[in-house]
Amino acid sequence: MYRCRNVHHNDYQYQRILWRAADGEINEYCLTTVTFGTASAPFTAIRVLHQIGEDENSRYLRARHVLKHAMYIDDMLTGDYTVEAAQDKMEQVSGALQNACMELRKWASNSPSLLADIPVEHRCSSTLLQWDSEDQVKTLGMFWIPSLDVFKYKILHKPPIINTKRLILSNISRLFDPLGLITPIIISAKIILKEIMVSTITQCDGTITGLQWDDPVPSHLAARWTQFLNSLDDINTITISRWTGLSSDSGERYQIHAFCDGSSVAYAAAVYLRASVVEQPAQDRLLEFINNLQKQQEAAVNAQAAAIEKLLERFDQMMSVMTTTLQMLQSVMSKHAIESTRRND
C-alpha cells in the first residue's frame, strides 16, 4: 500500500539506499514512494487518504467520511442499514480511490448480494477474518465470521515448561481483546500477575528479596496460572454478535444500561445497549466492558466511600431542585387562589 504513495521529488534525497548488485558493485538509489519502516510512513499513508477524501468530496460525497473515519492504514471497516446504501458507499469509495490510482481488494461482507458484482479475485478468500493477522505470536486472537456476522476468539498458546514472571507477563500482553468483550476472563490473569509482582523469595543467606523476572513463580501461583491457561480453551466456544441492534427504523427505542462493581482487588463496568421495537422482543447487546486493578486493598474502600459521597451530593442537589420547584408551584397556586377569591367577591 505504501508504494501507491509517491514522494515529492524534493524529498527523494531523504530516502537514499545502497544496493549491492550481483557482481558486487554497490549502487546508490533514491526511493520515490513512501517507504515501509520509516517513522513517518503510517502518518503519510493516512494523511493521503484524508486528502483524497477532501479532493473527491464534490464527486464522491460519502467517500469522504469513510476515508477519514473508517480506515486504518489500508483496511476499511464500514457498512450501512441496507444493501443498496452499502453498495452506493462501496462504489463511491472505490471511485475516489481509483482516481488516485488505488484499488481496494479483499472485499468481505455479511451480505452475499453485496459481493455479487465484485470479481472473485478481488474478494477475501478466507471465511474467517483475523485482526492483527500479521502478528502470529498472539496468545488470544479475535476473528470475524462474515457469513454468520459474529465475533469469535481463538486460542493460539502452548503450555510453558516453566512459569516465570517474564513469561506470564508476555502471555498476558498477547491476549488480543480490543473491544473488552471477554474482560471478565482476562482480569483473572491480571490478578494473578499482580500477586506475582509482589511475591518474595528467601535467598540462601536468609534475606528476602522480590521475585526476579526469570525466577520460577511460587507453586501456588503457578498452579493458578496453569489452571487459567487450561480454561482458555473454553473461549473458543464464545460467539458474540457484531450487530448491536441499531437500525434506521424510527419506531425503535434504545436504552443504555451500565453496571459497575468493585472489590479489594479489581473493579469493572459493563455497558449494554437495549433496542426494542413495537411488537418484537427487545435485544440486548454488550457494547463495552472495562476494568482495572485496585492499587491497594484500601483503594476499594476509598472508592466506595467516594462513590457514596457523590451519590449523597447528587441526592442533595435533586432534593434542592425539587424543593425549589414545589415552592414555585405553591406560590403560583396561592396566587391563583387569591385571584379566584377576588373574582368571587
N, C-alpha and C positions, 0 to 999 in steps of 0.2 A: 504494500500500500504506500509506503514512504516513497517509493520510486516513481509514483504518479505525480509527486510534487517537485517541480523544478525550482532550483535555487537561482536567485538573481545572479547575473554574470559577474557583478562586482564582488560577490561573496564566494566565488569559486575557489579563490586562493586560500580560504579558511578550511577547505576540505581536501587538502593535499595528501596523497598516499604514495608510498614506494612499492613498486611491483617488480618482483624478480621473474624474468622470463625463463622459458625452458632452457635457453642456452646460458643462463646465469647472469645475463645483462639486467641491470637494475634501472628501471624507468620511473619517472615521476609523472603522476596523473592528478587531475583535479576532478573531484566528484561533482556532477552537475545537478544531482537530485538530493532530496532530504535523505540523510544517511542514518540508518538504524544504529542505535548505540550512542549517538551524541545526546548531550543533556537537553538540547532544545528540540529534539525530534518530536516527542509527543505533543508539546505545545504547538509546534508549527503545523503538525497534521490536523489537530483540532481547530486551530485558528483558520486554516484554509477552508475547512468545512463550513465554519461560521460565515466566512466571506462569500462563499458560493451561495449560501442561503440569502445573504443580503443582495448579491448581484442578480440573482434569478428571482427575486421576490415579485417582480412585476408580472412575470410569466408563470411562475410556479409558487402561488401564494402559500399553499400548505406545506411545501418543502422546507420553507424557512424554519418553521417551528420544529420540525423533525431533525433537521441538521444541527440546530442549536441546542436541543433539549433531549433528543432521543438517540444520540450517537455516542459511542465510547470508542475512540480511535477509529477502527474500521468496522465496528459492529453496530447494527441498528436494531433497536428493540422498540416497536411501536405497534399500534393497532387501532381499531375503531369499532363502533357499535354494530355496523352492518358490513356485509361483504362488499357491497357497492362502494361504500365510503372508504373502506380499506384498499380497494382496488384503485380508486382515484388517488389516494395518498401515495400508494406504491408507484403509480405512473408518474406522478409529479416529482417525487424524489429521484426516481430513475432518470427522468428527463433533465432535471437540474444538474445531476452529476455527469450525465453524458455530455452536456455542453462543456464540461471541464475535463473531457476525455477520461472519465472514470465510469466504471460499470460495476453494479452490485451483483454479487453471486451468492451461492449457498443459501438460497431462499428456503425458509421453513415457515409453516403456518398450521394452526389447528383447523383450518378450513381447506379441504382439498380443492374446492372450486376456485379458491383464490390463486392456486398454483397451476390452474389448468393451462394458462397461456404462457407459463414460464418454461423455457426449454429444459429438458431433463438434465442436461449437463450444467445448467445454472442452479439446480436445486441442491439442497443439502442431502447427501446420500445417506446420512445416518438418521435413524429414527429416535436416537437418544442424544440430545444436545447437552454438552457439558460446559459449564462456566469454568474459566481459568484452565482450559484443557491443555495448555502448553506446559503447565506445571504438573508433572507426573508423580510428585512426591507427596501429594496431599493425602492425609490420613482419611479425611472425610470429604467426598466430592458431592456437589449439588448438580442435579440434572433436570431438564425439562423434556417431557414426552409430548410432542405436538399433537399426536393422534388422540391422546386422552386429555390433553391440556392440563397436565398435573406436574407438580414438582416431586422429585424423589431424591433420596440420598443413597450413596453407595460407599461402602467401607473398603478402603484400599490398604489397610495397615497389616503388618506382620508382627506377631508377638515377639517382644525382645527377649534376648537370652538373659540379660541382666538389666535391672531397672536402676537408673541413676537420675539425679536431679536434672542434668543436662538433657538426657534422652526424653524424660517425661515432659519437660518444658517444650522441647522440639515437637513432640507429638501433639500437644495441645495447640500449639500455634498453627498446626496444619489442619485443624478442624475448620473446614470452609463452610460457614453458615452466614452468608451476608445479610439475610433477612431476619436472623434471630429466631427462626421458627422452631428450632429444637434446643432453645436456650436451657430449658429445664434439665436437659441431659448433659449439656456441656458444662453447666455450672457445677455439677458434681466433680468433674475433673479439675476445675479451678480451685475448688475447696480442698481437694487432695493436695494440689500443688502448693497451696497456701500453707498447709500443715508441714509439708516437706521443707519449705523455705525457713521455717522457724525451728526445725528439728536440730538437735545437737548430738554429738558423739563424744565418747570418752576416749581420750588418747591413752597410749601405753603408760605415760608418766602420770596419769590420773587427771590431767587437765581436760576441761570440757570446751569443745570448740563447735562452731557451726558446721553443718554438712557441706562438704566441698562439691563442686559440680560433677565430678566423676566418681564420687563415693557411692556405693550401693545405699539405697534408701532403707530405713528401718523395715523390718519384716512385716509389721502390721500395716504400714502404708503401702508396701509392695504388694501385699495381698489384696488390699482395697483397689489399687491401680489395676492389677490383673483382672479382678472381678469387673471393673469398669470396662476394660478393653473387651472382655468376653461378651458383655451386654451390648456392645456397639453393633453387633450383627443384627440385632432386632430392629435397628434403624432402617434397614433395607426394606422393611415391610410398611414403612410410613409413606402415605400418599397425601399430598396437600394440593387442593385445587388452586390453580393460578388465578382464575376469575374471582373477583371479590364480591360479585353480585351487583355491581354498579351498571346501570344501563341508561339509555336515553328516555325511558318510559316516564312520563311526567306523573303517572299515577303511583309511583313508588315513594315510599318513605324510608328514610335512613336514620339510624341511631348509632352513635359511637359509645361503646361501653369500655371502661378502663377498670382494671383490677390491679391492686398492688398489695404487697405484703413484705414483711421483713423478719429476720431472725437475728441471732447473735453472730451468724457467720455470713449472711448474704441478704440481699433484698432484690425484688424484681417487680416488674409491671407488665401486664398484657393488655393490648388494645384490640378490641373486636369491632367489626362493622356489622350491624344488623340491618338487612334490607328486607322490606316487606311490601308485598303487592296485594291489592284487594283480591280476596277470594283465593289466595295462594298461600302456602305455608311460608313463614319467614325463613330467611337464610342467614346464617351466622358465619363470618369468615375472620380468621385471625389475621390482623394486619401487621402487628409487630410485637415482639417480645424483647424486653431489655432487662438487663440485670447487672449487678455489680457485687463485689465482696465488701463486707464491712472491714474497715481498717483495724478495728479492735472491738472487743466484746461490748465495751461501754457505748460504742457508737450506735448500736441498735437502740439502746435505752434513750440516748440523747435524741436520736432521730424520731422516736415515738413521742417523746416529750415535746419536741419542736412541732411535730405534726398536730398534736392535741392543742398546743398553744395557738397555732394558726387557725384551727377549726373554731376554737373559742372566740378568737378575734373576728373571724368571719361571722360567727353566730351573733356576736355583739353588734356588728355592722348591720346585719339583717334586721335585728330587733330594733335598732335605732331607726332604720328606714321605715319599718312597719309602724313604729310608734308615731313618727312624723306624719305618715300617711293617714293614720287613724285620727290624729289631731286635726289635720286639714279637713277630713270628712266630717268630723264633729262640728267644726267651725262652719262649714258650708251648710250642714243640716240645721244648725241653730239659726243661721241667717234666714233660711227658707221658712223655718217655724215662725220667726218674728214677722216676716213679710206676710205670711199666711194669716197671722193673728191680726195684723193691721188691716188687711183686706176685709176680714170678717167684721172688724169694728166699723 
